[in-house]
Amino acid sequence: MQRREFIVLLGGASFARPVAAHSQPRVPRLGYLWQGAAGTDGSTRLGFQRGLRDGGYTEGKNILVGYHYADGNEERLAELVREVVASRVDLILSPGTVLTGLLKKATATIPIVSITPDPVGSGFVASLARPGGNITGLSIAAGPEVAGKWVELLREIVPGSSRIAFLWNPANSAGGAAMQRIRDGAEKLGLQVISLEVRNPADFAVAFDVIAKETPDALIVDTDVLTVARRASIAAYAMKLRLPSVFGVRDFVDEGGLVAYGASIFDIWRRAGTYVDRILKGAKPSDLPIEQPTKFELVINLNTAKALGLTVPPALLARADEVIE
């Protein structure tokens, strides 16, 4: 029996898939996209790969995954979307509102497992219970009330603070609700809020200049693919200005940020692996409800606190799920 080799090119990644008629099952192919540079997806990629393994998948054997990174370039991201859709993969993994928006316009047939803060408000799905199209997945949003918790954490750690800065992406539909909760929480505590809007990579330099000029007492960073992809530079800049910082995901704290409280990105993407498994086994995205976060974590970087000359209250340390020393 003759054997034929099929090579599928997917956005720069190649898949070699030998096929012998009636002898080998077809290996499913997935496309994974990320708005930032390779290596900046941290808990996202690690959680997703754990979810695949938990489902019995081994990359390169019974599943093929093409990983594609846009390096923060919006034009490159749009190009990658076109390439991945044109390659006719079996399923696409989509972190973030911007990417999911591009994919929704690009295809109505390829199943998409998306992780965004507000899939209904963004117009990606009809409802959480019945998505109704080719997009399903999980919501990363822990609810706007979490933003209020960030303000409380800052006041607890820096009791003398009076002015805080909030770095957020207005293009993210959940950002507005978080901004309002930040303002509400700050008003109750007598704090002034400095709004720092970032819609693209170029906006970060402007935001950093505003921070240096306005000299707030602390910084809060919203959870968004745009900010997560730049977590190292954000944490480093906060440390350079000796600015206590609170974040929504632990990846920032691993890079030197002070405190993180919010949904576990690793756990969310691990659970995304179960969506992949169910869809590959025949489930329709339209029938798979959007899940919401179930695991939350409070992580404190004690090394950063010491470098900033801060004493973290013992009661807060006792509540922490993890303390980095």
Secondary structure, DSSP 8 states (H G I E B T S, - for coil): ---EEEEEEETTEEEEEEE-TTTS----EEEEEESS-TT--HHHHHHHHHHHHHTT--BTTTBEEEEEE-TT-HHHHHHHHHHHHHTT-SEEEEESHHHHHHHHHH-SSS-EEEEES-TTTTTS-S-SS---SSEEEEE----THHHHHHHHHHHHH-TT--EEEEEE-TTSHHHHHHHHHHHHHHHHTT-EEEEEE-SSTTHHHHHHHHHHHH--SEEEE---HHHHTTHHHHHHHHHHTT--EEESSTHHHHTT-SEEEEE-HHHHHHHHHHHHHHHHTT--GGGS--B----EEEEEEHHHHHHTT----HHHHHH-SEEE-
